[in-house]
Amino acid sequence: MDEKPPRVTVHPPGPDGARRVTAGDRTLGVAHRIEDLVKILRHALLAEHVPLDEVEVEETDLIDWQGGGPGEWGG
């Protein structure tokens, strides 16, 4: 049986533009731009399940973008 990777939530930008990144109740990190998100996912979670080279973070259904999509970083 194929195990599905956990869904990741990228929360709305804070006043400084940073976005909290979580998987369930687990905080994975804080991203200030898309490159930070890629690093967080590579080190904290998705690399275990899906080769990150095969995931387009802007388009994957593994990420729930709240408060704006991948182009919204505020600040």
N, CA, C and O atoms as a printed pandas DataFrame, in Angstrom:
     atom_number atom_name residue_name chain_id  residue_number  x_coord  y_coord  z_coord
0              1         N          MET        A               1    0.841   -1.176    0.000
1              2        CA          MET        A               1    0.000    0.000    0.000
2              3         C          MET        A               1    0.890    1.245    0.000
3              4         O          MET        A               1    1.797    1.357    0.825
4              5         N          ASP        A               2    0.635    2.180   -0.920
5              6        CA          ASP        A               2    1.411    3.409   -0.992
6              7         C          ASP        A               2    0.988    4.343    0.124
7              8         O          ASP        A               2   -0.198    4.601    0.328
8              9         N          GLU        A               3    1.997    4.854    0.851
9             10        CA          GLU        A               3    1.718    5.807    1.921
10            11         C          GLU        A               3    1.695    7.211    1.338
11            12         O          GLU        A               3    2.622    7.612    0.634
12            13         N          LYS        A               4    0.643    7.953    1.630
13            14        CA          LYS        A               4    0.514    9.313    1.138
14            15         C          LYS        A               4    1.234   10.252    2.089
15            16         O          LYS        A               4    1.110   10.098    3.305
16            17         N          PRO        A               5    1.989   11.230    1.571
17            18        CA          PRO        A               5    2.659   12.171    2.459
18            19         C          PRO        A               5    1.645   13.019    3.214
19            20         O          PRO        A               5    0.561   13.293    2.698
20            21         N          PRO        A               6    1.985   13.438    4.430
21            22        CA          PRO        A               6    1.086   14.308    5.186
22            23         C          PRO        A               6    0.878   15.628    4.456
23            24         O          PRO        A               6    1.777   16.105    3.764
24            25         N          ARG        A               7   -0.286   16.210    4.607
25            26        CA          ARG        A               7   -0.595   17.501    4.007
26            27         C          ARG        A               7    0.103   18.596    4.806
27            28         O          ARG        A               7    0.085   18.591    6.037
28            29         N          VAL        A               8    0.707   19.515    4.101
29            30        CA          VAL        A               8    1.426   20.632    4.706
30            31         C          VAL        A               8    0.567   21.879    4.575
31            32         O          VAL        A               8   -0.049   22.107    3.535
32            33         N          THR        A               9    0.526   22.689    5.635
33            34        CA          THR        A               9   -0.196   23.953    5.604
34            35         C          THR        A               9    0.802   25.090    5.646
35            36         O          THR        A               9    1.671   25.134    6.516
36            37         N          VAL        A              10    0.672   26.020    4.691
37            38        CA          VAL        A              10    1.438   27.267    4.710
38            39         C          VAL        A              10    0.437   28.333    5.155
39            40         O          VAL        A              10   -0.503   28.663    4.432
40            41         N          HIS        A              11    0.655   28.860    6.348
41            42        CA          HIS        A              11   -0.285   29.779    6.976
42            43         C          HIS        A              11   -0.166   31.182    6.379
43            44         O          HIS        A              11    0.818   31.489    5.706
44            45         N          PRO        A              12   -1.174   32.041    6.623
45            46        CA          PRO        A              12   -1.139   33.402    6.075
46            47         C          PRO        A              12    0.119   34.158    6.519
47            48         O          PRO        A              12    0.663   33.894    7.591
48            49         N          PRO        A              13    0.572   35.095    5.688
49            50        CA          PRO        A              13    1.748   35.892    6.059
50            51         C          PRO        A              13    1.475   36.716    7.314
51            52         O          PRO        A              13    0.387   37.261    7.497
52            53         N          GLY        A              14    2.487   36.792    8.168
53            54        CA          GLY        A              14    2.422   37.656    9.339
54            55         C          GLY        A              14    2.819   39.071    8.944
55            56         O          GLY        A              14    3.072   39.340    7.770
56            57         N          PRO        A              15    2.876   39.979    9.917
57            58        CA          PRO        A              15    3.223   41.375    9.635
58            59         C          PRO        A              15    4.588   41.539    8.948
59            60         O          PRO        A              15    4.801   42.486    8.191
60            61         N          ASP        A              16    5.499   40.612    9.222
61            62        CA          ASP        A              16    6.829   40.690    8.610
62            63         C          ASP        A              16    6.913   39.918    7.298
63            64         O          ASP        A              16    7.977   39.851    6.683
64            65         N          GLY        A              17    5.785   39.328    6.863
65            66        CA          GLY        A              17    5.760   38.574    5.616
66            67         C          GLY        A              17    6.059   37.099    5.784
67            68         O          GLY        A              17    5.883   36.323    4.844
68            69         N          ALA        A              18    6.508   36.698    6.962
69            70        CA          ALA        A              18    6.846   35.295    7.208
70            71         C          ALA        A              18    5.582   34.455    7.301
71            72         O          ALA        A              18    4.543   34.917    7.772
72            73         N          ARG        A              19    5.693   33.206    6.841
73            74        CA          ARG        A              19    4.566   32.275    6.880
74            75         C          ARG        A              19    4.966   31.016    7.636
75            76         O          ARG        A              19    5.967   30.378    7.311
76            77         N          ARG        A              20    4.176   30.664    8.646
77            78        CA          ARG        A              20    4.416   29.448    9.412
78            79         C          ARG        A              20    4.059   28.250    8.546
79            80         O          ARG        A              20    3.098   28.297    7.779
80            81         N          VAL        A              21    4.829   27.181    8.669
81            82        CA          VAL        A              21    4.627   25.964    7.889
82            83         C          VAL        A              21    4.405   24.819    8.875
83            84         O          VAL        A              21    5.242   24.565    9.742
84            85         N          THR        A              22    3.271   24.131    8.736
85            86        CA          THR        A              22    2.944   23.051    9.659
86            87         C          THR        A              22    2.501   21.806    8.900
87            88         O          THR        A              22    2.124   21.862    7.730
88            89         N          ALA        A              23    2.560   20.685    9.606
89            90        CA          ALA        A              23    1.984   19.422    9.137
90            91         C          ALA        A              23    1.215   18.873   10.329
91            92         O          ALA        A              23    1.812   18.364   11.278
92            93         N          GLY        A              24   -0.095   18.975   10.280
93            94        CA          GLY        A              24   -0.895   18.608   11.446
94            95         C          GLY        A              24   -0.585   19.568   12.575
95            96         O          GLY        A              24   -0.620   20.785   12.390
96            97         N          ASP        A              25   -0.282   19.027   13.744
97            98        CA          ASP        A              25    0.052   19.852   14.906
98            99         C          ASP        A              25    1.538   20.193   14.969
99           100         O          ASP        A              25    1.970   20.921   15.862
100          101         N          ARG        A              26    2.302   19.684   14.048
101          102        CA          ARG        A              26    3.766   19.848   14.067
102          103         C          ARG        A              26    4.185   21.080   13.266
103          104         O          ARG        A              26    3.872   21.189   12.080
104          105         N          THR        A              27    4.894   22.008   13.914
105          106        CA          THR        A              27    5.446   23.167   13.211
106          107         C          THR        A              27    6.753   22.747   12.559
107          108         O          THR        A              27    7.668   22.258   13.222
108          109         N          LEU        A              28    6.825   22.946   11.246
109          110        CA          LEU        A              28    8.021   22.552   10.496
110          111         C          LEU        A              28    9.023   23.693   10.389
111          112         O          LEU        A              28   10.226   23.458   10.278
112          113         N          GLY        A              29    8.530   24.929   10.424
113          114        CA          GLY        A              29    9.425   26.071   10.321
114          115         C          GLY        A              29    8.664   27.316    9.913
115          116         O          GLY        A              29    7.434   27.342    9.877
116          117         N          VAL        A              30    9.436   28.349    9.606
117          118        CA          VAL        A              30    8.891   29.627    9.156
118          119         C          VAL        A              30    9.597   29.994    7.856
119          120         O          VAL        A              30   10.824   29.967    7.767
120          121         N          ALA        A              31    8.792   30.338    6.849
121          122        CA          ALA        A              31    9.341   30.690    5.533
122          123         C          ALA        A              31    9.099   32.164    5.245
123          124         O          ALA        A              31    8.016   32.689    5.501
124          125         N          HIS        A              32   10.120   32.825    4.710
125          126        CA          HIS        A              32   10.003   34.225    4.302
126          127         C          HIS        A              32    9.853   34.355    2.785
127          128         O          HIS        A              32    9.504   35.418    2.274
128          129         N          ARG        A              33   10.122   33.260    2.078
129          130        CA          ARG        A              33    9.997   33.231    0.614
130          131         C          ARG        A              33    9.914   31.764    0.192
131          132         O          ARG        A              33   10.118   30.858    1.000
132          133         N          ILE        A              34    9.613   31.553   -1.073
133          134        CA          ILE        A              34    9.389   30.201   -1.580
134          135         C          ILE        A              34   10.621   29.309   -1.397
135          136         O          ILE        A              34   10.480   28.113   -1.141
136          137         N          GLU        A              35   11.815   29.870   -1.523
137          138        CA          GLU        A              35   13.041   29.078   -1.349
138          139         C          GLU        A              35   13.153   28.538    0.076
139          140         O          GLU        A              35   13.644   27.429    0.284
140          141         N          ASP        A              36   12.695   29.324    1.058
141          142        CA          ASP        A              36   12.693   28.847    2.446
142          143         C          ASP        A              36   11.755   27.658    2.594
143          144         O          ASP        A              36   12.074   26.685    3.277
144          145         N          LEU        A              37   10.593   27.747    1.948
145          146        CA          LEU        A              37    9.628   26.652    2.015
146          147         C          LEU        A              37   10.225   25.370    1.448
147          148         O          LEU        A              37   10.069   24.299    2.036
148          149         N          VAL        A              38   10.897   25.470    0.328
149          150        CA          VAL        A              38   11.529   24.290   -0.273
150          151         C          VAL        A              38   12.529   23.671    0.701
151          152         O          VAL        A              38   12.561   22.451    0.862
152          153         N          LYS        A              39   13.344   24.498    1.349
153          154        CA          LYS        A              39   14.324   23.979    2.321
154          155         C          LYS        A              39   13.633   23.306    3.501
155          156         O          LYS        A              39   14.055   22.239    3.946
156          157         N          ILE        A              40   12.572   23.928    4.004
157          158        CA          ILE        A              40   11.832   23.354    5.134
158          159         C          ILE        A              40   11.269   21.992    4.746
159          160         O          ILE        A              40   11.392   21.026    5.498
160          161         N          LEU        A              41   10.653   21.921    3.573
161          162        CA          LEU        A              41   10.074   20.657    3.145
162          163         C          LEU        A              41   11.131   19.590    2.920
163          164         O          LEU        A              41   10.939   18.427    3.277
164          165         N          ARG        A              42   12.233   19.985    2.336
165          166        CA          ARG        A              42   13.302   19.018    2.071
166          167         C          ARG        A              42   13.832   18.434    3.382
167          168         O          ARG        A              42   14.021   17.222    3.484
168          169         N          HIS        A              43   14.069   19.272    4.370
169          170        CA          HIS        A              43   14.694   18.820    5.607
170          171         C          HIS        A              43   13.715   18.240    6.613
171          172         O          HIS        A              43   14.077   17.359    7.392
172          173         N          ALA        A              44   12.501   18.713    6.606
173          174        CA          ALA        A              44   11.598   18.331    7.673
174          175         C          ALA        A              44   10.623   17.222    7.327
175          176         O          ALA        A              44   10.189   16.487    8.214
176          177         N          LEU        A              45   10.268   17.084    6.050
177          178        CA          LEU        A              45    9.133   16.210    5.822
178          179         C          LEU        A              45    9.106   15.491    4.492
179          180         O          LEU        A              45    9.249   14.269    4.453
180          181         N          LEU        A              46    8.928   16.206    3.413
181          182        CA          LEU        A              46    8.579   15.569    2.146
182          183         C          LEU        A              46    9.680   14.709    1.557
183          184         O          LEU        A              46    9.387   13.764    0.825
184          185         N          ALA        A              47   10.926   15.004    1.851
185          186        CA          ALA        A              47   12.014   14.209    1.276
186          187         C          ALA        A              47   11.894   12.744    1.684
187          188         O          ALA        A              47   12.399   11.857    0.995
188          189         N          GLU        A              48   11.222   12.496    2.811
189          190        CA          GLU        A              48   11.032   11.126    3.273
190          191         C          GLU        A              48   10.041   10.377    2.386
191          192         O          GLU        A              48   10.097    9.150    2.302
192          193         N          HIS        A              49    9.142   11.092    1.727
193          194        CA          HIS        A              49    8.031   10.463    1.025
194          195         C          HIS        A              49    8.069   10.640   -0.492
195          196         O          HIS        A              49    7.790    9.708   -1.246
196          197         N          VAL        A              50    8.414   11.838   -0.920
197          198        CA          VAL        A              50    8.381   12.167   -2.341
198          199         C          VAL        A              50    9.669   12.914   -2.664
199          200         O          VAL        A              50    9.986   13.889   -1.983
200          201         N          PRO        A              51   10.415   12.498   -3.667
201          202        CA          PRO        A              51   11.603   13.273   -4.044
202          203         C          PRO        A              51   11.185   14.703   -4.361
203          204         O          PRO        A              51   10.343   14.928   -5.231
204          205         N          LEU        A              52   11.771   15.671   -3.658
205          206        CA          LEU        A              52   11.347   17.059   -3.786
206          207         C          LEU        A              52   11.544   17.580   -5.198
207          208         O          LEU        A              52   10.850   18.505   -5.620
208          209         N          ASP        A              53   12.483   16.997   -5.932
209          210        CA          ASP        A              53   12.692   17.415   -7.314
210          211         C          ASP        A              53   11.444   17.174   -8.165
211          212         O          ASP        A              53   11.249   17.821   -9.193
212          213         N          GLU        A              54   10.601   16.233   -7.722
213          214        CA          GLU        A              54    9.407   15.890   -8.476
214          215         C          GLU        A              54    8.176   16.683   -8.034
215          216         O          GLU        A              54    7.096   16.515   -8.601
216          217         N          VAL        A              55    8.330   17.545   -7.025
217          218        CA          VAL        A              55    7.201   18.299   -6.488
218          219         C          VAL        A              55    7.352   19.771   -6.858
219          220         O          VAL        A              55    8.365   20.399   -6.549
220          221         N          GLU        A              56    6.344   20.309   -7.517
221          222        CA          GLU        A              56    6.288   21.744   -7.783
222          223         C          GLU        A              56    5.514   22.352   -6.624
223          224         O          GLU        A              56    4.291   22.229   -6.568
224          225         N          VAL        A              57    6.216   23.016   -5.686
225          226        CA          VAL        A              57    5.552   23.499   -4.480
226          227         C          VAL        A              57    4.435   24.488   -4.782
227          228         O          VAL        A              57    3.499   24.628   -3.995
228          229         N          GLU        A              58    4.528   25.173   -5.912
229          230        CA          GLU        A              58    3.485   26.126   -6.268
230          231         C          GLU        A              58    2.217   25.428   -6.761
231          232         O          GLU        A              58    1.144   26.031   -6.746
232          233         N          GLU        A              59    2.320   24.173   -7.197
233          234        CA          GLU        A              59    1.194   23.499   -7.844
234          235         C          GLU        A              59    0.729   22.221   -7.153
235          236         O          GLU        A              59   -0.356   21.730   -7.468
236          237         N          THR        A              60    1.493   21.671   -6.239
237          238        CA          THR        A              60    1.147   20.386   -5.643
238          239         C          THR        A              60   -0.105   20.473   -4.780
239          240         O          THR        A              60   -0.392   21.510   -4.182
240          241         N          ASP        A              61   -0.838   19.380   -4.725
241          242        CA          ASP        A              61   -1.993   19.322   -3.836
242          243         C          ASP        A              61   -1.592   18.842   -2.441
243          244         O          ASP        A              61   -2.458   18.624   -1.593
244          245         N          LEU        A              62   -0.300   18.678   -2.195
245          246        CA          LEU        A              62    0.199   18.306   -0.872
246          247         C          LEU        A              62    0.266   19.506    0.065
247          248         O          LEU        A              62    0.442   19.343    1.273
248          249         N          ILE        A              63    0.126   20.720   -0.491
249          250        CA          ILE        A              63    0.253   21.944    0.301
250          251         C          ILE        A              63   -1.071   22.693    0.293
251          252         O          ILE        A              63   -1.666   22.924   -0.760
252          253         N          ASP        A              64   -1.518   23.068    1.486
253          254        CA          ASP        A              64   -2.710   23.892    1.657
254          255         C          ASP        A              64   -2.233   25.326    1.905
255          256         O          ASP        A              64   -1.713   25.639    2.976
256          257         N          TRP        A              65   -2.415   26.185    0.910
257          258        CA          TRP        A              65   -1.989   27.579    1.004
258          259         C          TRP        A              65   -3.113   28.387    1.638
259          260         O          TRP        A              65   -4.185   28.516    1.046
260          261         N          GLN        A              66   -2.891   28.931    2.827
261          262        CA          GLN        A              66   -3.902   29.737    3.489
262          263         C          GLN        A              66   -3.497   31.207    3.463
263          264         O          GLN        A              66   -2.325   31.543    3.637
264          265         N          GLY        A              67   -4.465   32.067    3.246
265          266        CA          GLY        A              67   -4.180   33.497    3.262
266          267         C          GLY        A              67   -3.388   33.973    2.056
267          268         O          GLY        A              67   -2.693   34.986    2.135
268          269         N          GLY        A              68   -3.481   33.272    0.959
269          270        CA          GLY        A              68   -2.758   33.638   -0.260
270          271         C          GLY        A              68   -1.903   32.490   -0.745
271          272         O          GLY        A              68   -1.485   31.632    0.033
272          273         N          GLY        A              69   -1.653   32.485   -2.031
273          274        CA          GLY        A              69   -0.892   31.411   -2.656
274          275         C          GLY        A              69    0.598   31.602   -2.527
275          276         O          GLY        A              69    1.066   32.387   -1.703
276          277         N          PRO        A              70    1.348   30.876   -3.351
277          278        CA          PRO        A              70    2.805   30.879   -3.266
278          279         C          PRO        A              70    3.448   32.220   -3.606
279          280         O          PRO        A              70    4.630   32.415   -3.327
280          281         N          GLY        A              71    2.712   33.132   -4.192
281          282        CA          GLY        A              71    3.274   34.449   -4.504
282          283         C          GLY        A              71    3.025   35.489   -3.422
283          284         O          GLY        A              71    3.464   36.632   -3.547
284          285         N          GLU        A              72    2.324   35.103   -2.361
285          286        CA          GLU        A              72    1.969   36.042   -1.287
286          287         C          GLU        A              72    2.886   35.856   -0.085
287          288         O          GLU        A              72    2.762   34.879    0.655
288          289         N          TRP        A              73    3.803   36.794    0.106
289          290        CA          TRP        A              73    4.713   36.720    1.252
290          291         C          TRP        A              73    4.652   37.984    2.097
291          292         O          TRP        A              73    5.370   38.083    3.092
292          293         N          GLY        A              74    3.826   38.944    1.736
293          294        CA          GLY        A              74    3.641   40.140    2.561
294          295         C          GLY        A              74    4.929   40.911    2.753
295          296         O          GLY        A              74    5.839   40.875    1.924
296          297         N          GLY        A              75    4.975   41.608    3.875
297          298        CA          GLY        A              75    6.179   42.367    4.231
298          299         C          GLY        A              75    6.321   43.534    3.379
299          300         O          GLY        A              75    7.277   44.296    3.529
